[in-house]
Structure formats: C-alpha cells, structure tokens
Amino acid sequence: MKELIEQLTYELQEKNPKITEEKARTWIELLASDFESSYAKAGYDYQGTEVVEKVVRQWIDSYGENIHEFAASNPKYAHLLND
C-alpha cells in the first residue's frame, strides 16, 4: 500500500502543483481512508486495494486540480491541511 500511496501522491501533485508533497500525501491518505470507511459502513465487503486505487484515481482526475480549495469549505479536513 505504501507504494500505491506514493504513486497516487505523485499523480495528485502532477494534477495540482499548488500543493506540497506532504499535503498531497495527506489528501491521498484521507481520501483512501474515507472511502474504505464509507464502503465498510455501507455494509460492503472489503474489495482490496485495487478498488481503493480506482476510486482515488477517479477523484484525482475529477477534483485533483482544485482539491486544495475543498479544505477551506470542509472543517472535517481543514484542520489537517492548514499550514
């Protein structure tokens, strides 16, 4: 999973050069964790890292360019991503 986090961090930074590597990694870890917990709460069995990777990549493609703006509007994440 560590290599996957590193790869997704790189991809997010490529999509959004406005954020640091540290913040990109934090975003990836938050997105992956959020997806896994939401999926589990919905009663689905764990499908493995492949599903997490697919979903997080979709989010990077869709929202990666502006993901840094999301923290300002969501207190759940803002305290983790503020300088």
Protein Blocks (a to p, Z undefined) as FASTA:
>chain_A
ZZmmmmmmmmmmmmmmmbcfklmmmmmmmmmmmmmmmmmmnopacebjklmmmmmmmmmm
mmmmmmmmmmmmmmklmmmmpZZ
